[in-house]
Amino acid sequence: MTTIVFNADLEALATKISFSVGETDVYITNGNAAKLTRNFASGAAEGTVVGAPVVSAASTRFTGNSNYVNTQADDSENITMIAIAKRPTGFAAVDAMALSNNGLGGVNIGCSLWYFANGNIGFSAARDNGSGSQTSGIVSTTPADPLAWALVIGEAGTANRFTNMTTDQTVLGANTNARFVSPAKFRIGSSYQETHTGQIDVMVCVVIPRVLTLAERDGVVAQLRTYALKHGVTV
């Protein structure tokens, strides 16, 4: 496959990316409302917008359960989720989701890049709790500034891992039990859980149905950083 770098190519809605890492869902949520539904990955289904997210040059501000993007990206047993996002100034002390399928039917935990009410950022991916029931397997860190842009990665492989590439923070979960895969599609800026009503600014979301090698991860991160810098954001 040909790898197209995240640069001016992504300002054209006709662009489709074939990542060297294989099957991918890529949403670029900045600068143009028409881009919100666009899945920039080759052969991937488009999304739909619910409500009226607020689009700016660098990102789109979403409010959980009010305005968000319904993607066609699926949960999977092994998964990598990446986002460039931040909380807005004066954000209410409620949870917000950069990318999530949590809460469908009130029972499916799913996977989430989770911005907590207390300013922490983390990742959850449902796993067996050892008794045949689901547990969230949350792993999280405390950034120096939750209002600062961050490039964050959640990985569900042998265990759940969360990495904030911007602050160089990583935490690995202890639960290595089997995943519970949710049937729900991922949402950008929201979950399916009615209490997740927080606001979040999102520039990019990526979903890959496997865990990347370190070299693959660093290659994708480098592309995302190049794209963010083009819009004045350093992550």
C-alpha positions in Angstrom: 0.0 0.0 0.0 1.0 3.6 -0.5 1.2 5.8 2.6 0.0 9.4 2.0 1.3 11.8 4.6 -1.2 13.9 6.5 -0.7 17.3 4.8 -2.5 19.5 2.4 -3.8 16.3 0.6 -6.3 16.0 3.5 -7.9 19.4 2.8 -9.4 17.9 -0.4 -12.5 15.8 0.3 -11.7 13.6 -2.7 -8.6 12.3 -0.9 -8.5 8.7 0.3 -5.6 7.2 2.3 -4.2 3.8 2.0 -2.2 3.4 5.2 0.8 1.0 5.2 -0.6 -0.4 8.5 -3.6 -1.8 6.6 -7.3 -1.5 7.4 -8.0 1.9 9.0 -10.8 4.4 9.7 -9.6 8.0 9.6 -11.7 11.1 10.5 -10.2 14.6 10.1 -12.5 16.9 12.1 -11.3 20.4 11.5 -11.8 23.4 9.2 -14.8 22.3 7.2 -18.2 20.9 8.2 -18.2 18.8 5.1 -15.2 16.9 6.4 -16.9 15.6 9.5 -18.6 12.7 7.9 -15.7 11.9 5.6 -13.8 8.7 6.3 -10.5 9.3 4.6 -9.5 5.7 4.6 -9.8 3.8 1.3 -12.8 1.5 1.1 -14.2 2.6 4.5 -17.8 3.7 5.0 -18.7 7.4 5.7 -20.2 8.7 8.9 -23.1 10.9 9.7 -23.4 14.1 11.8 -25.9 14.4 14.7 -26.8 17.9 15.9 -24.6 20.9 15.1 -21.0 20.5 16.2 -19.0 23.8 16.2 -16.3 23.7 13.5 -13.1 25.8 13.7 -9.9 26.0 11.8 -8.1 23.5 14.1 -10.9 21.2 15.4 -14.5 20.7 16.0 -16.2 21.1 19.4 -18.5 18.3 20.2 -21.0 18.0 23.1 -21.7 14.5 24.3 -25.3 13.3 23.4 -26.1 16.6 21.7 -23.8 16.8 18.7 -21.3 14.2 17.5 -20.3 12.0 14.5 -21.8 8.5 14.1 -18.9 6.6 12.4 -19.2 3.2 10.7 -16.1 2.0 12.5 -16.4 -1.2 14.5 -15.0 -2.5 17.8 -12.6 -5.4 17.5 -10.9 -7.9 19.9 -7.6 -6.2 19.2 -7.7 -2.5 18.5 -5.7 0.8 18.3 -7.6 4.1 18.8 -5.8 7.4 18.3 -7.1 11.0 18.7 -5.8 14.6 18.8 -8.1 16.4 21.2 -8.4 18.6 24.3 -11.0 19.9 26.7 -12.2 23.5 26.1 -11.5 26.3 28.6 -14.1 26.3 31.4 -15.3 22.8 30.6 -18.0 21.5 32.9 -16.9 18.7 35.3 -18.6 15.9 33.4 -17.0 13.1 31.3 -16.4 13.7 27.6 -15.4 11.2 24.9 -13.0 11.8 22.0 -14.0 8.4 20.5 -16.3 5.9 22.1 -18.9 3.2 21.7 -19.6 2.9 25.4 -23.1 2.4 26.8 -25.2 0.9 24.0 -28.3 -0.6 25.6 -26.9 0.4 29.0 -24.8 -2.8 29.2 -22.1 -2.6 26.5 -18.8 -1.1 27.9 -17.1 -1.1 24.5 -13.9 1.0 24.0 -13.3 4.7 24.7 -10.7 7.4 24.6 -12.1 9.0 27.7 -11.7 12.6 29.0 -12.8 12.4 32.7 -14.6 15.1 34.7 -11.5 15.5 36.9 -9.2 16.3 34.0 -7.6 12.9 33.6 -7.4 11.2 30.2 -7.6 7.5 29.7 -8.7 4.5 27.7 -11.2 1.7 28.5 -11.8 -1.5 26.6 -14.2 -4.1 28.1 -12.7 -7.3 29.3 -13.9 -10.3 31.3 -13.7 -9.6 35.0 -12.7 -13.2 35.7 -16.3 -14.2 36.4 -17.8 -14.0 32.9 -19.0 -10.4 33.3 -17.7 -7.2 31.8 -15.3 -4.7 33.4 -14.1 -1.5 31.8 -10.3 -2.1 32.3 -9.8 1.7 32.5 -6.2 3.0 32.3 -5.6 6.7 32.7 -3.1 9.4 33.4 -3.2 12.9 34.8 -1.9 15.5 32.3 -0.2 18.7 33.4 -2.9 20.6 31.6 -6.2 19.1 30.4 -6.8 22.2 28.3 -3.7 21.5 26.2 -3.8 19.6 22.9 -2.7 16.0 23.2 -2.1 13.1 20.9 -3.5 10.1 22.8 -3.5 6.3 21.9 -5.6 3.5 23.4 -4.5 -0.1 22.6 -6.4 -3.3 23.5 -4.1 -6.2 22.9 -3.0 -8.7 25.6 -4.0 -5.9 28.1 -5.2 -2.3 27.8 -2.6 0.4 27.3 -3.0 4.1 27.3 -0.3 6.5 26.0 -0.3 10.3 25.9 2.3 10.9 23.3 2.4 14.6 24.0 3.2 14.3 27.7 5.1 11.0 27.3 2.9 9.2 29.8 2.0 5.5 29.5 0.0 3.1 31.7 -0.6 -0.6 31.2 -3.6 -2.4 32.7 -3.2 -5.6 34.7 -6.3 -7.4 33.3 -5.3 -9.9 30.5 -8.6 -11.6 30.3 -10.6 -11.9 27.0 -12.2 -8.8 25.5 -15.9 -8.2 25.4 -16.4 -6.7 21.9 -19.4 -4.3 21.6 -21.7 -4.3 18.6 -21.9 -0.5 18.7 -20.3 1.7 16.1 -17.9 4.3 17.3 -18.9 7.9 17.9 -16.7 11.0 17.8 -17.4 13.4 20.5 -19.9 11.3 22.4 -20.7 7.8 23.7 -24.1 6.1 24.0 -24.2 6.8 27.7 -26.6 9.6 28.7 -24.3 10.9 31.5 -21.4 11.6 29.1 -22.4 15.1 28.2 -19.0 16.9 28.3 -17.5 19.1 25.6 -14.4 18.2 23.7 -12.4 19.7 20.8 -11.3 17.0 18.4 -9.0 17.3 15.3 -8.3 13.7 14.3 -9.6 10.2 15.1 -8.1 7.0 13.9 -9.3 3.4 14.5 -7.2 0.4 13.5 -8.5 -3.2 14.2 -5.2 -4.5 15.6 -2.3 -3.4 17.8 0.5 -1.7 15.9 4.1 -2.5 16.2 6.2 0.3 17.8 7.6 1.2 14.4 4.1 1.4 12.8 2.8 3.4 15.7 5.6 5.9 15.5 5.1 6.2 11.7 1.4 7.1 12.1 2.2 9.4 15.0 4.7 11.3 12.9 2.1 11.8 10.2 -0.5 13.1 12.7 2.0 15.5 14.2 2.8 16.9 10.8 -0.8 17.5 10.1 -1.5 19.1 13.5 1.5 21.4 13.1 0.1 22.6 9.8 -2.8 23.9 11.8 -0.7 25.5 14.6 -1.1 22.6 17.0 2.0 20.9 18.6 1.4 17.5 20.0 
